[in-house]
Amino acid sequence: MSRTQPIRQSNELTRFKDYYRKEHPNPRNYALIILGLNTALRISDILKITWNMVYDYENRRYHAHLHVTEQKTGKETMIALNHAVTDALENLRQAKSLCQRNDYLFISQKNHDMPISRYQAFRIIKKAAIDTHMPEHISCHSLRKTFGYHAWKNGTPPALLMDIFNHSSYQITRRYLCIEQDDKDEVFFQIDL
């Protein structure tokens, strides 16, 4: 059985992010990946985001936080919109001729009143993964897992990640982090008492 994996290596992550920014420029697809990597949201929640949720039309600036009620858990969460996210969104906004308040960020080309489907999001991410020679098990959920893995590697306590992910148990968060033997080995080599 295959398990969705995070993108662990920084150089692989850079290649993956640059796919729709440099190699095959597509502001919508690039913003989808950046939003997924930097918000830790499930793809179903990302696809429901509208422009008024991220952009303050009266003051002509991005909101500091994104407020979302998660579809799976029904829990409300508030996510800080970092520089990478606002840059990608601004790039997307500039590429579109007109962004209405209630328009979805990731509009379907077939039905302009709907977001792209989860399957289309999967195809976008899978194409970037295949074309940049990523390991086999990369999918939409890899974006969420990549956020967690890199946050953990940068010293974020697992209990805080558990809260960010809205997980009900530490065991779920631990599985999410996809800790491998080389991660454990690194701890032993760094201690060196």
Backbone bond lengths (Angstrom), bond angles and torsions (degrees), N, CA, C in turn:
res aa  C-N    CA-C-N  psi(-1)  N-CA   C-N-CA  omega(-1)  CA-C   N-CA-C  phi
1 M - - - 1.456 - - 1.528 109.11 -
2 S 1.314 117.01 132.05 1.462 120.35 -179.41 1.521 110.02 -83.53
3 R 1.308 114.35 147.27 1.456 120.70 177.38 1.505 109.17 -122.57
4 T 1.305 117.02 132.70 1.452 121.48 176.69 1.519 108.94 -59.94
5 Q 1.315 115.18 136.27 1.458 121.23 -176.88 1.526 110.65 -118.41
6 P 1.344 115.93 154.09 1.461 118.81 171.34 1.527 109.26 -79.97
7 I 1.298 116.50 166.17 1.467 121.41 171.48 1.521 105.01 -91.46
8 R 1.317 116.47 108.92 1.465 121.98 -171.87 1.527 114.21 -85.64
9 Q 1.318 116.89 -42.54 1.465 121.00 -172.80 1.534 110.98 -81.55
10 S 1.327 116.82 133.06 1.464 121.92 -178.62 1.523 112.54 -60.34
11 N 1.332 117.08 -40.29 1.468 119.50 -179.31 1.530 110.89 -67.36
12 E 1.332 117.86 -36.73 1.463 120.94 175.99 1.527 110.63 -66.96
13 L 1.315 116.15 -40.22 1.468 120.74 179.55 1.530 110.39 -63.81
14 T 1.320 117.16 -41.27 1.471 120.91 177.88 1.523 110.85 -62.36
15 R 1.340 117.09 -46.43 1.474 120.64 178.34 1.527 110.79 -59.37
16 F 1.328 115.60 -43.88 1.466 121.69 -179.19 1.533 110.52 -61.83
17 K 1.332 117.54 -47.28 1.470 121.01 -179.50 1.528 111.39 -65.04
18 D 1.325 116.28 -36.54 1.468 120.47 -176.91 1.525 113.59 -76.05
19 Y 1.316 117.63 -12.46 1.460 119.99 -176.09 1.530 111.69 -55.43
20 Y 1.345 117.51 -50.85 1.463 120.64 -178.58 1.536 112.60 -92.06
21 R 1.319 116.42 -0.07 1.462 119.32 177.03 1.522 110.48 -97.97
22 K 1.346 116.92 -41.59 1.457 120.66 -174.89 1.531 113.34 -114.61
23 E 1.325 116.91 -53.44 1.465 120.50 -173.68 1.526 113.18 -67.69
24 H 1.313 116.69 -48.75 1.467 123.08 -179.78 1.529 107.77 -132.89
25 P 1.342 117.03 74.49 1.472 120.51 -172.52 1.531 113.27 -52.51
26 N 1.325 113.73 124.19 1.455 121.75 176.93 1.535 106.47 -154.00
27 P 1.332 118.02 98.48 1.469 120.91 -175.36 1.522 114.34 -56.27
28 R 1.341 117.45 -36.48 1.470 119.54 180.00 1.518 110.69 -65.64
29 N 1.329 117.06 -49.15 1.462 120.78 -177.37 1.531 111.41 -66.87
30 Y 1.326 115.78 -37.87 1.466 120.02 177.73 1.534 109.93 -63.13
31 A 1.332 117.01 -47.08 1.466 120.74 179.93 1.528 111.08 -61.99
32 L 1.320 117.37 -37.78 1.472 121.10 177.67 1.522 110.47 -58.97
33 I 1.321 116.77 -46.98 1.460 120.62 -179.26 1.526 111.34 -66.40
34 I 1.327 116.85 -45.22 1.464 120.44 -178.80 1.528 111.12 -64.31
35 L 1.320 117.25 -41.63 1.465 120.56 178.06 1.530 110.21 -63.23
36 G 1.320 116.75 -42.91 1.460 120.47 178.90 1.514 112.96 -63.50
37 L 1.321 116.83 -41.20 1.470 121.18 -178.75 1.523 112.95 -71.34
38 N 1.322 117.54 -28.57 1.464 120.64 -171.78 1.520 115.76 -106.84
39 T 1.338 118.27 -3.22 1.469 119.54 -179.21 1.527 113.48 -115.23
40 A 1.320 117.53 -16.46 1.470 122.45 -177.49 1.526 112.55 63.19
41 L 1.325 117.08 21.75 1.463 120.82 177.74 1.526 111.04 -86.43
42 R 1.326 115.15 152.34 1.458 120.15 171.79 1.525 108.74 -70.50
43 I 1.313 116.98 153.90 1.460 120.77 -177.36 1.527 111.55 -60.25
44 S 1.324 117.97 -34.45 1.478 120.44 179.07 1.526 110.90 -62.37
45 D 1.331 117.83 -34.08 1.465 121.07 178.26 1.524 111.28 -77.37
46 I 1.319 117.67 -37.27 1.466 121.77 178.64 1.523 110.33 -61.71
47 L 1.315 116.99 -43.16 1.460 120.75 -176.13 1.527 112.81 -67.52
48 K 1.319 118.35 -19.57 1.472 122.53 -179.77 1.534 112.79 -87.64
49 I 1.328 118.07 -3.90 1.469 121.18 -177.06 1.526 110.11 -72.83
50 T 1.325 114.59 132.42 1.465 121.26 176.61 1.529 108.93 -108.78
51 W 1.335 115.58 165.25 1.465 120.18 -177.14 1.522 112.78 -60.94
52 N 1.332 118.33 -37.49 1.460 119.05 -179.05 1.529 112.89 -68.52
53 M 1.313 117.55 -15.23 1.461 120.88 176.45 1.527 111.51 -77.43
54 V 1.329 117.15 -23.68 1.472 120.55 -177.12 1.529 112.97 -115.00
55 Y 1.333 117.23 -20.06 1.462 119.96 -173.78 1.522 111.12 -124.05
56 D 1.335 116.08 131.59 1.458 123.66 178.09 1.527 107.47 -92.05
57 Y 1.317 116.79 101.49 1.467 121.99 -175.69 1.534 112.88 -67.41
58 E 1.329 117.49 -32.43 1.468 120.00 -179.66 1.529 110.98 -67.60
59 N 1.323 116.96 -42.94 1.465 121.43 -176.83 1.530 113.74 -98.65
60 R 1.330 115.64 -0.52 1.469 122.06 177.89 1.529 112.70 52.36
61 R 1.311 114.25 55.72 1.470 120.73 177.06 1.524 109.08 -156.53
62 Y 1.305 115.10 164.64 1.468 119.88 178.95 1.513 109.79 -80.57
63 H 1.321 115.13 145.18 1.463 119.91 175.00 1.526 108.73 -64.64
64 A 1.300 116.45 152.20 1.465 120.91 176.73 1.531 110.69 -72.40
65 H 1.345 115.54 -30.18 1.464 120.64 -177.28 1.526 111.22 -133.79
66 L 1.296 114.13 151.35 1.461 122.66 173.50 1.522 106.89 -105.34
67 H 1.323 116.86 126.60 1.472 121.90 177.83 1.526 108.17 -103.55
68 V 1.331 116.13 123.63 1.457 121.63 -175.94 1.525 109.45 -134.79
69 T 1.316 115.70 138.84 1.461 120.45 166.93 1.523 105.42 -99.89
70 E 1.328 115.79 113.38 1.460 120.38 -174.56 1.525 110.55 -65.51
71 Q 1.304 114.86 131.41 1.466 121.46 -177.62 1.533 111.40 -62.59
72 K 1.322 117.64 -43.85 1.463 121.00 -175.09 1.522 112.32 -71.34
73 T 1.344 117.31 -43.70 1.467 120.44 -173.50 1.523 113.55 -99.23
74 G 1.347 117.21 -20.44 1.455 120.77 -175.25 1.523 112.38 75.58
75 K 1.334 117.14 3.94 1.467 121.47 -178.86 1.526 109.94 -85.96
76 E 1.330 114.20 144.58 1.458 119.64 175.78 1.517 108.80 -86.81
77 T 1.322 114.76 141.67 1.455 119.81 178.12 1.519 109.07 -139.70
78 M 1.321 115.20 151.12 1.457 122.02 179.07 1.524 106.99 -122.30
79 I 1.329 116.32 124.58 1.460 122.04 -174.38 1.519 109.41 -120.78
80 A 1.318 116.92 127.61 1.463 121.39 176.06 1.528 108.69 -69.51
81 L 1.319 115.97 134.00 1.467 121.08 177.82 1.528 108.02 -91.93
82 N 1.328 116.09 107.70 1.454 120.23 -177.37 1.527 111.80 -80.39
83 H 1.314 115.59 177.21 1.461 122.63 -176.06 1.531 111.94 -60.42
84 A 1.327 117.47 -40.96 1.470 120.55 180.00 1.530 110.57 -60.70
85 V 1.323 116.77 -41.84 1.469 121.34 -179.51 1.525 110.79 -67.49
86 T 1.331 117.18 -49.55 1.462 118.60 -177.39 1.530 111.54 -65.72
87 D 1.327 118.05 -33.90 1.475 120.35 175.95 1.528 111.09 -64.32
88 A 1.333 116.19 -45.23 1.470 120.17 -179.98 1.523 110.62 -65.20
89 L 1.335 117.23 -39.50 1.460 120.82 178.75 1.527 111.23 -67.78
90 E 1.326 116.63 -38.69 1.465 119.43 178.56 1.525 110.24 -65.99
91 N 1.317 116.56 -39.65 1.464 121.47 176.23 1.532 109.74 -59.84
92 L 1.328 116.55 -42.72 1.463 121.77 178.05 1.530 110.64 -65.96
93 R 1.313 116.86 -44.22 1.469 121.92 -178.60 1.532 110.77 -62.57
94 Q 1.327 116.12 -40.83 1.467 120.58 179.34 1.535 111.59 -68.16
95 A 1.327 116.43 -31.98 1.470 120.94 -178.97 1.528 112.17 -74.25
96 K 1.319 116.89 -24.30 1.464 121.02 179.82 1.525 108.55 -89.86
97 S 1.301 116.61 145.29 1.463 119.10 -179.27 1.534 111.68 -72.50
98 L 1.309 116.96 -34.49 1.459 120.72 -177.27 1.525 109.01 -154.20
99 C 1.310 116.09 125.40 1.471 121.29 177.58 1.521 108.13 -114.18
100 Q 1.313 116.52 108.04 1.463 121.54 178.46 1.526 109.27 -79.85
101 R 1.315 115.58 154.04 1.466 121.48 -176.93 1.528 113.32 -52.64
102 N 1.312 116.93 -43.03 1.464 120.11 -174.77 1.522 113.66 -95.16
103 D 1.320 117.23 6.02 1.466 120.32 175.78 1.527 109.87 -69.81
104 Y 1.296 115.43 142.31 1.465 119.64 172.80 1.524 108.70 -69.57
105 L 1.322 116.64 149.74 1.464 120.41 176.44 1.522 110.83 -61.90
106 F 1.327 115.15 -41.87 1.459 121.02 -173.09 1.528 109.30 -112.87
107 I 1.317 115.17 76.51 1.462 122.45 -174.47 1.524 111.03 -73.06
108 S 1.315 114.59 139.43 1.458 121.57 174.07 1.526 109.13 -68.94
109 Q 1.310 116.62 140.07 1.457 119.99 177.13 1.528 111.14 -75.05
110 K 1.319 117.43 -22.93 1.464 121.64 179.82 1.520 112.08 -82.02
111 N 1.338 116.34 -42.24 1.460 121.26 -177.61 1.526 107.87 -130.09
112 H 1.322 117.27 103.00 1.458 122.37 -173.89 1.525 114.19 -69.22
113 D 1.327 117.35 -4.80 1.464 121.08 176.94 1.526 111.70 -96.39
114 M 1.320 116.79 1.04 1.458 121.43 -175.93 1.529 110.42 -128.25
115 P 1.351 115.67 154.63 1.462 117.68 173.51 1.527 109.87 -78.57
116 I 1.329 115.80 168.64 1.460 118.49 173.37 1.518 108.47 -61.43
117 S 1.301 116.47 158.89 1.471 120.77 -179.76 1.526 110.02 -79.40
118 R 1.312 115.14 163.83 1.470 119.64 175.35 1.521 110.11 -61.76
119 Y 1.324 116.39 -35.90 1.466 120.06 178.78 1.534 110.50 -65.04
120 Q 1.333 117.13 -41.07 1.465 119.95 178.15 1.531 110.12 -64.82
121 A 1.324 117.57 -40.43 1.470 120.96 176.79 1.529 109.84 -60.65
122 F 1.329 116.24 -42.60 1.470 120.95 177.52 1.530 110.18 -59.51
123 R 1.333 116.97 -45.21 1.472 120.84 -179.28 1.529 111.23 -62.30
124 I 1.329 117.36 -39.91 1.467 122.25 178.82 1.526 110.03 -61.30
125 I 1.316 116.03 -47.61 1.469 120.87 -177.47 1.524 110.81 -71.18
126 K 1.312 117.13 -41.88 1.471 121.03 -179.77 1.526 111.11 -63.73
127 K 1.331 117.74 -39.13 1.468 120.25 179.00 1.526 110.72 -62.74
128 A 1.318 116.72 -45.78 1.465 120.20 178.16 1.533 110.26 -62.20
129 A 1.321 117.20 -39.94 1.467 120.80 -179.52 1.527 111.35 -65.63
130 I 1.308 116.76 -46.26 1.471 120.74 -179.19 1.526 110.52 -65.55
131 D 1.322 116.90 -47.18 1.460 120.78 -176.12 1.526 113.41 -69.24
132 T 1.322 117.48 -19.73 1.472 120.65 177.03 1.531 111.51 -104.70
133 H 1.334 115.23 13.31 1.474 122.24 173.57 1.526 113.38 60.00
134 M 1.320 115.36 44.47 1.459 121.29 176.53 1.528 110.16 -74.13
135 P 1.326 116.07 160.46 1.466 118.96 172.09 1.526 110.62 -57.36
136 E 1.293 116.36 163.42 1.461 123.70 -168.60 1.529 116.34 -58.68
137 H 1.296 119.49 -44.57 1.470 121.76 -166.94 1.535 112.97 -97.12
138 I 1.325 116.10 59.72 1.460 121.42 177.25 1.532 108.14 -106.81
139 S 1.343 115.68 129.68 1.466 121.25 -179.25 1.523 108.41 -147.69
140 C 1.316 117.20 -171.75 1.467 121.26 178.82 1.528 110.93 -56.46
141 H 1.310 116.27 -40.54 1.458 120.20 -177.32 1.527 111.90 -69.28
142 S 1.328 116.83 -18.31 1.463 120.54 176.57 1.522 111.30 -61.84
143 L 1.329 117.65 -30.46 1.459 120.35 179.47 1.524 110.02 -62.71
144 R 1.310 115.89 -46.38 1.478 121.93 178.77 1.522 110.67 -64.14
145 K 1.325 115.95 -43.39 1.463 119.87 179.75 1.523 112.02 -68.22
146 T 1.341 116.88 -34.42 1.462 120.82 178.31 1.527 109.95 -64.56
147 F 1.319 116.67 -41.35 1.467 120.61 175.38 1.532 109.75 -55.20
148 G 1.320 115.98 -51.97 1.463 120.52 -177.62 1.512 113.11 -62.93
149 Y 1.330 116.42 -43.39 1.465 120.68 -178.50 1.528 110.79 -61.79
150 H 1.330 117.03 -47.55 1.469 119.77 -178.07 1.530 111.79 -72.11
151 A 1.320 117.73 -33.86 1.467 119.86 174.93 1.530 109.64 -63.29
152 W 1.322 116.81 -43.79 1.473 121.47 178.10 1.532 110.05 -62.45
153 K 1.328 117.38 -45.53 1.467 121.09 -179.52 1.531 111.55 -63.72
154 N 1.333 116.67 -27.16 1.466 120.68 178.37 1.524 112.64 -88.25
155 G 1.328 117.03 7.03 1.455 120.73 172.95 1.512 116.54 100.18
156 T 1.324 119.07 6.85 1.459 120.76 177.69 1.527 108.66 -68.60
157 P 1.328 117.82 126.34 1.468 120.10 -179.99 1.534 111.67 -60.86
158 P 1.323 116.99 137.96 1.469 119.97 179.15 1.532 113.88 -55.56
159 A 1.326 117.28 -31.87 1.472 119.79 179.22 1.532 110.51 -64.60
160 L 1.328 117.24 -36.91 1.459 120.67 177.47 1.531 110.50 -69.69
161 L 1.321 116.82 -39.80 1.470 120.21 176.07 1.523 110.85 -62.89
162 M 1.324 116.66 -38.73 1.465 121.24 177.46 1.537 109.29 -58.08
163 D 1.322 116.71 -41.56 1.461 121.29 178.87 1.534 111.07 -69.27
164 I 1.322 117.56 -42.72 1.468 121.72 178.83 1.524 110.26 -60.42
165 F 1.325 116.85 -43.74 1.460 121.41 -178.76 1.527 112.68 -78.02
166 N 1.337 118.04 -9.55 1.470 122.66 -174.91 1.527 111.13 57.93
167 H 1.327 116.01 39.73 1.463 120.33 176.63 1.520 109.97 -81.49
168 S 1.309 116.08 148.91 1.462 120.90 -178.80 1.522 112.43 -86.96
169 S 1.334 117.28 -13.71 1.466 118.86 179.28 1.528 110.85 -147.53
170 Y 1.322 114.60 155.82 1.452 120.74 178.24 1.535 110.73 -65.77
171 Q 1.334 117.64 -32.17 1.463 121.34 -179.74 1.532 111.50 -60.56
172 I 1.322 116.74 -38.85 1.465 120.33 178.52 1.531 109.65 -64.50
173 T 1.321 116.23 -45.54 1.467 120.39 179.64 1.526 110.30 -62.74
174 R 1.308 117.17 -40.97 1.468 121.11 179.71 1.531 110.66 -60.91
175 R 1.320 117.03 -42.77 1.470 120.56 176.41 1.524 111.10 -63.28
176 Y 1.326 115.61 -38.44 1.456 121.26 179.99 1.521 112.37 -60.39
177 L 1.306 116.23 -37.03 1.463 120.39 -175.62 1.525 112.24 -71.20
178 C 1.329 117.65 -15.12 1.475 122.14 176.92 1.532 111.45 51.14
179 I 1.301 115.25 49.05 1.466 120.43 -179.48 1.521 108.37 -70.03
180 E 1.323 115.65 127.48 1.460 121.88 -179.00 1.514 110.16 -112.81
181 Q 1.310 115.77 173.38 1.459 120.80 -177.51 1.524 112.30 -58.08
182 D 1.331 117.96 -38.80 1.464 118.72 -179.47 1.526 111.87 -65.00
183 D 1.346 117.87 -29.53 1.458 121.15 174.84 1.533 110.13 -67.38
184 K 1.334 115.85 -40.53 1.466 120.20 177.60 1.519 110.41 -67.10
185 D 1.329 116.81 -42.21 1.465 120.90 179.32 1.519 110.91 -59.14
186 E 1.316 117.07 -40.29 1.467 121.92 -178.90 1.523 111.24 -58.15
187 V 1.336 117.38 -38.16 1.460 121.38 177.94 1.516 109.96 -61.32
188 F 1.325 117.38 -46.62 1.463 121.13 -179.44 1.525 111.78 -63.19
189 F 1.310 117.36 -40.15 1.472 121.30 -179.66 1.528 111.54 -70.50
190 Q 1.333 117.83 -32.16 1.452 120.44 -179.72 1.524 112.41 -76.36
191 I 1.322 118.06 -30.85 1.462 121.26 -179.10 1.531 110.19 -65.84
192 D 1.308 117.99 -58.20 1.471 123.85 174.55 1.527 113.36 38.24
193 L 1.326 117.37 56.51 1.471 122.90 -179.71 1.467 110.10 -72.50
